[in-house]
Amino acid sequence: MRHGTTCRAPRKILHYARAACCLLLLLAVGPAAAGDDLSALVVKPDHIIVLRHARAPGTGDPPDFRLGDCSTQRNLSAEGRRQATRIGARLRAAGLAETTVYSSQWCRCLETARLMAVGPVVELPALNSFFRSPGEEERYTRALRAWIAEADLRRPVVLVTHQVNITALTGIFPAEGEVLILHRRAGKLGVVARFRDGGPATGP
């Protein structure tokens, strides 16, 4: 054995021990940061609850789609209606009191919003889908960000919209009925938690 080898080994052990301690600290902080406790998030100011409409079989809308005419649109299935009711019940159980629900003008979003039964529903065109007009993504997203920046968030509000809108806003591809909780801080938005129907809340 060379002279000095016995001195280097303890240093390596100390290095790995410190790394292990840091990892344990990160794991310990993780659940709280991930927002596993929904009740700690849905009542906080400057938070927004955003969800994709509940289950509506298919993709996009029929060729004869007309805004305001549900018979020309892709609508919630029976399971989708049950899912929307469950989501609302979960949010109420977490402590979400009477709040305002802003919705896309598409029928599947409005029905989701009403079935959640967490507050009055208000149509918000900035939440409308641009799936059939992808060139409109920037305009819609800019309008939604501007609305969020000016919104009164002394208590959380709920936004019901579409996959393309949520992906453009957050970079996340949500499942139908998936809920994201966003935090507005210093002019920026961050995803602090997300959950799917029947699943636990997780971090972004």
Secondary structure per residue as TSV (DSSP state, phi and psi in degrees):
chain	resnum	aa	ss	phi	psi
A	1	M	-	360.0	134.2
A	2	R	-	-77.3	154.2
A	3	H	T	-65.3	131.8
A	4	G	T	98.0	-13.4
A	5	T	H	-62.9	-39.0
A	6	T	H	-66.7	-18.1
A	7	C	H	-82.7	-33.1
A	8	R	H	-74.8	-33.7
A	9	A	H	-59.0	-49.1
A	10	P	H	-59.4	-33.5
A	11	R	H	-64.0	-40.4
A	12	K	H	-63.6	-43.0
A	13	I	H	-61.3	-42.6
A	14	L	H	-63.3	-39.9
A	15	H	H	-60.4	-47.6
A	16	Y	H	-68.1	-33.8
A	17	A	H	-64.6	-42.1
A	18	R	H	-64.4	-41.2
A	19	A	H	-62.9	-39.9
A	20	A	H	-64.7	-40.0
A	21	C	H	-63.2	-42.4
A	22	C	H	-62.4	-41.1
A	23	L	H	-63.3	-42.4
A	24	L	H	-62.3	-38.5
A	25	L	H	-65.4	-40.4
A	26	L	H	-64.6	-40.9
A	27	L	H	-65.2	-36.0
A	28	A	H	-68.9	-36.1
A	29	V	H	-80.1	-27.5
A	30	G	H	-48.8	-54.5
A	31	P	H	-57.7	-40.3
A	32	A	H	-66.3	-42.6
A	33	A	H	-67.6	-30.8
A	34	A	H	-73.3	-14.9
A	35	G	T	76.8	35.7
A	36	D	-	-58.4	-30.4
A	37	D	-	-91.8	93.3
A	38	L	G	-59.6	-34.0
A	39	S	G	-62.7	-21.0
A	40	A	G	-83.1	-8.5
A	41	L	T	-112.9	-36.6
A	42	V	T	-76.4	-4.6
A	43	V	T	-112.1	1.5
A	44	K	S	-83.8	143.2
A	45	P	T	-68.0	161.0
A	46	D	T	63.5	23.9
A	47	H	E	-117.6	147.0
A	48	I	E	-128.8	132.8
A	49	I	E	-100.7	113.7
A	50	V	E	-115.3	132.1
A	51	L	E	-140.2	151.4
A	52	R	E	-79.6	143.1
A	53	H	-	-49.7	157.4
A	54	A	-	-68.9	-179.8
A	55	R	-	-59.4	127.5
A	56	A	-	-141.2	99.6
A	57	P	-	-54.7	140.3
A	58	G	S	110.0	-172.2
A	59	T	S	-135.8	136.6
A	60	G	S	64.8	-147.3
A	61	D	-	-137.5	160.0
A	62	P	-	-59.5	157.9
A	63	P	T	-58.9	-29.1
A	64	D	T	-92.7	21.6
A	65	F	-	-50.8	135.2
A	66	R	-	-137.5	130.2
A	67	L	T	-64.0	133.0
A	68	G	T	91.0	-7.8
A	69	D	-	-117.9	96.4
A	70	C	G	-62.5	-24.8
A	71	S	G	-68.6	-14.9
A	72	T	G	-102.3	6.9
A	73	Q	S	-118.0	164.3
A	74	R	-	-78.8	125.0
A	75	N	-	-119.8	169.8
A	76	L	-	-63.3	142.8
A	77	S	-	-82.7	175.6
A	78	A	H	-59.5	-40.5
A	79	E	H	-66.3	-36.1
A	80	G	H	-62.2	-40.0
A	81	R	H	-65.7	-40.2
A	82	R	H	-65.5	-39.5
A	83	Q	H	-61.8	-44.7
A	84	A	H	-60.4	-39.8
A	85	T	H	-64.3	-41.0
A	86	R	H	-65.2	-41.4
A	87	I	H	-60.9	-45.4
A	88	G	H	-61.1	-42.1
A	89	A	H	-63.5	-37.8
A	90	R	H	-67.6	-40.5
A	91	L	H	-67.2	-39.6
A	92	R	H	-65.4	-40.5
A	93	A	H	-64.1	-28.4
A	94	A	T	-79.9	-7.4
A	95	G	T	111.7	6.1
A	96	L	-	-71.8	109.8
A	97	A	-	-83.3	-173.4
A	98	E	S	-52.4	122.1
A	99	T	-	-140.1	179.2
A	100	T	-	-99.5	135.4
A	101	V	E	-110.1	115.8
A	102	Y	E	-96.8	135.2
A	103	S	E	-134.7	150.2
A	104	S	-	-56.4	156.1
A	105	Q	S	-82.7	-0.5
A	106	W	S	-69.9	141.9
A	107	C	H	-60.0	-37.4
A	108	R	H	-67.7	-29.3
A	109	C	H	-76.5	-44.1
A	110	L	H	-62.3	-40.1
A	111	E	H	-67.5	-40.6
A	112	T	H	-57.4	-47.7
A	113	A	H	-61.1	-43.0
A	114	R	H	-70.0	-40.5
A	115	L	H	-69.2	-23.8
A	116	M	H	-65.3	-30.1
A	117	A	-	54.9	48.6
A	118	V	S	-113.2	2.5
A	119	G	S	158.8	174.5
A	120	P	-	-62.7	147.5
A	121	V	E	-103.8	130.5
A	122	V	E	-123.2	129.0
A	123	E	E	-72.5	135.6
A	124	L	-	-132.3	102.7
A	125	P	G	-55.8	-26.8
A	126	A	G	-63.5	-15.2
A	127	L	G	-94.0	-1.9
A	128	N	S	-65.4	149.2
A	129	S	-	-70.4	142.8
A	130	F	-	-116.5	23.3
A	131	F	T	-55.0	-40.1
A	132	R	T	-84.4	-9.2
A	133	S	-	-135.5	70.8
A	134	P	G	-57.4	-23.1
A	135	G	G	-67.6	-12.5
A	136	E	G	-90.3	-0.4
A	137	E	H	-53.8	-49.8
A	138	E	H	-62.2	-41.6
A	139	R	H	-65.0	-45.7
A	140	Y	H	-66.3	-42.3
A	141	T	H	-67.6	-39.4
A	142	R	H	-63.0	-41.6
A	143	A	H	-64.7	-39.9
A	144	L	H	-68.0	-42.0
A	145	R	H	-62.6	-38.9
A	146	A	H	-65.4	-40.1
A	147	W	H	-63.5	-45.4
A	148	I	H	-62.3	-40.1
A	149	A	H	-61.6	-31.3
A	150	E	H	-99.4	-6.8
A	151	A	S	-66.0	145.8
A	152	D	-	-79.5	105.4
A	153	L	-	-112.9	35.5
A	154	R	S	-63.5	-23.5
A	155	R	S	-135.2	153.4
A	156	P	-	-62.3	149.5
A	157	V	E	-119.3	164.0
A	158	V	E	-115.0	134.5
A	159	L	E	-118.8	128.3
A	160	V	E	-114.6	121.4
A	161	T	E	-147.9	-151.4
A	162	H	-	-119.7	165.3
A	163	Q	H	-56.7	-47.0
A	164	V	H	-62.9	-36.8
A	165	N	H	-67.9	-43.5
A	166	I	H	-67.6	-40.9
A	167	T	H	-63.3	-41.8
A	168	A	H	-65.2	-33.9
A	169	L	H	-80.0	-36.9
A	170	T	H	-121.5	-16.7
A	171	G	S	84.0	1.7
A	172	I	-	-101.6	137.4
A	173	F	-	-98.0	99.0
A	174	P	-	-83.4	151.1
A	175	A	-	-76.9	163.9
A	176	E	T	-61.7	130.0
A	177	G	T	81.7	1.4
A	178	E	-	-76.1	140.2
A	179	V	E	-111.0	133.3
A	180	L	E	-118.0	139.2
A	181	I	E	-109.9	120.9
A	182	L	E	-106.7	149.0
A	183	H	E	-117.0	125.2
A	184	R	E	-94.0	120.7
A	185	R	E	-148.2	127.1
A	186	A	T	52.0	40.6
A	187	G	T	78.7	5.5
A	188	K	E	-121.0	157.7
A	189	L	E	-114.4	137.5
A	190	G	E	-135.5	142.8
A	191	V	E	-84.0	120.9
A	192	V	E	-105.7	-17.6
A	193	A	E	-164.2	159.5
A	194	R	E	-152.3	150.2
A	195	F	E	-152.0	151.7
A	196	R	-	-106.7	161.4
A	197	D	T	-53.0	120.2
A	198	G	T	84.2	-7.4
A	199	G	S	-104.1	165.3
A	200	P	-	-74.3	157.5
A	201	A	-	-73.7	138.3
A	202	T	B	-130.5	172.2
A	203	G	-	-74.9	174.9
A	204	P	-	-65.4	360.0
